[in-house]
Amino acid sequence: MPPERDRLPWPAIGPVIGLTLGAVDSVVNHIPVLLGETGAARADRGPASQAAEFLSLILDAGWAWAAAAVLAGWLASRSPRPAAGPAAGSAGMLRGALAGALALLVATSAYYATDLLFDGGGWWGIPTRYWLIGSLVLGPPLGLTGALIHRPGPIGTVAALVVPGGATVQMLILPPPAESLMATPVRLTVWLAASLTVVLIVRRHARRSPRRARAVPS
């Protein structure tokens, strides 16, 4: 395990993840604009725009933003030394919740700020306010979910399944637009990645369960 001083301070984890997600998402969405292909039908755009649309359909999805908050909570709640009782565990949960909120707040701010560079206009519009409020509401529970992944047993396993489960459900009930050539590749990619993730999580849980059972004195 790397020394604590070499790690990113936990208050910076959420903002770094959020800034990356928000800025990259906005830039990817504007690649057809930069290439002068906004007037062409989505299916008629060139390879670069198609690749950008593939990324855009993933990064624009709600599950991807939820995953960012969960990741922030998971990273921020890690401890470089063994937890010392309930207080240490509660501190990790709090760090995770705060990191999840910060990740979504900064991601929303960065997304609309980057849009402003391309499109002009105002930053403090209704969509910005709507998603900032959503970030305050959804960020803490998602960050807490990330922190709970560290817990042993069913709690940690269920928490780890939230993101792949959410991605799978979203591809079923809110699939990418059918007019996009990337709709089917995105759905298949997300389903494949989610399935592999679930298999790895279940295998990890199955390997840990016998060890815990042997550790319990008879």
N, C-alpha and C positions, 0 to 999 in steps of 0.2 A: 504494500500500500504506500503511495507517495506521501511525503511529509505534508503535514497540514499547511505549512507556509506556501507550498507549491500549488495549492488549490485555489480556484477562484472563490473569493469570499461569498458566502451563501446569499447575502442581499443582492449581489450582482448577477446571480444565476438567472433569475426570472427576467430581468431587463435584457440580458444578452440574448437569451432564447427568443424573447418577444421581438426585439429589434431585428434579429435575423429573419424571423418568420415574416413579419409585417413588410419589411423592405423588399425581401426577395419575392414575396407574393405579388406585390404591386409591380415590380420591375418585370416579372415574367408575364403578367397580364398585359403589359404595354409593348411587348416585343413585336406583335403584328403592326402596331402603330409606328415603331421605329423602322420597321421594314417596308412601310408604306403599303400594307396589305389589308387594311381595315375595310376597303371597299369590296374586296373579294369575298365570295361565300366561304364559310369555314372549311368546307371540303376541298376548295380550290386553292388554298394557301400552300406555300412552299414547305419544304422539310423543316426549316428552322421554326416557322410558326407552328407547325404541327407538334414538334417536340416541346415548344413552349406551352402549347395548349394541353399537352399531356401533363406537364408539371402544374399548370394552372388549375386543372380539374382536380388535382390532388390537394394542392395548397389552399384552394378556395373552400374545400370541404370542411364542414363543421368538425368532423372527427379529427382532422389534422390539427386544428386549433386546440381542440380538447387534449390531443396527445401532447402538444407543446406544454400545456399547463401541468399535465400529469408528469411529464419528464422533468419540468422545473421542480415540482414537489418532491420527486424521487431523489434528484441530485441534492437539493437543498437540505433534505432531512438526513442525509448520510452523516455518520459520525466517524471521525478518524480513530476513535478509541471506543472500547466497549461501553455500552450504555450503563449508567449507574442508577438503576432503579426507575420508578415511574416518572420522576421529574424529568429525567433525560428523555424518556419516550415522549412525554407531553411537549417538551421543547422541540423535538423533531417534528411532531405533528403541526405545531404552530408555524415552524419555519416552512414546512411544505405548503400549508395553506396560504401563507403570505407570498411565497414564491409563485404559486399558481396564479394568484390575483395579479401580481406584478407582470408576469409573462403576458397575460391577455391584455392588460391595460397598455403596456408598452407596444405590443404587437398591433393593437388597434390604432394607437397614436402614430406609429411608424408607417402603417399601411396608408392611412389617409394623408399623412405628411408627404409620403413619396408620390401618391396620386396627385397631390398639389403641384409637385415639380413638373409633372407631365401635362396636367390638364388645366392648371390654374384654378381660379375660384377660391372659395373659402374652405377652411379646415373645420371650423366648428359648426358643422351642419347637423341635420337630424340623424343621418346614418351614423355619424361619429358619436353623437350623444347616446344613441340607442345601443351601440355595441360597447361603449364604455360602461354603461349601466349593466349590460349583460356580462361584461368582464368582472365587475364587482360582485355580481350574483353567482356566477358559475365558476370563477377562478378559484376561490378558496376550497369548495368541495372537490374540484378536480385536482388541485394541488395536494389536498389531504389524501385523495386516492393514491397519488404517487407515493406519498409518505407511507401509506399502509402497505405498499408492496413489500417493504422491508420486514413486515410482520411474518412470523412463521405460521404454518397451518393454513386452514381454509380462508382466513381473512386476507392474507397476503396473496393467495392464489386468485381469489375472486377479484381483488383490486387489480391484479395484473391482467385479468381478462377484460377489463372495462374497455380499453382502447381497441383491441382487435374485435371485440363484440360490437362496439359502436360503429366501427368502420364497416363491418359486414352488414349491419342493419341499415345503415345509411345508403349503401349501394343497392339495397333492395327497395327501400321506400322512397329514396330521393336519388335516383341514378343520374349520371351525367346526361346532358341533353343528347337526344338521339341524332340530331343533325351533325354532331361532331364525329369526325373519323376516329377520334381518340376515345370515344365513349366506351366501346367494348374493351379495348386494351386496358383502360384505366380500371374498369370493373374487374376484369380478370386478374390484373396485377394486385389490386387491393384484396380480393378474395384469396388469392394464393398466399400473399404475405400474411394476412390475418390467420389463415389456416395453419401455416408453418409456425407462427407465433404461438397459437393455442397449443399445438403439439409440444413445443418446447416448454411451455409453462406447465402443462400437465405432467410431462416427463420429469421436470424438476420437482414438482410436488410429490410425485410418486417415489422418487429417489430419496427425498427427505423424510417421508413418512416412516419407512422402516427404521431409519437411524433414530428418529425421535422415540419410536416404540421400544427400541433396544435400550435407549438411555433412561427410560422410566423404570425405577426399581420395582421388583415384584414383591 
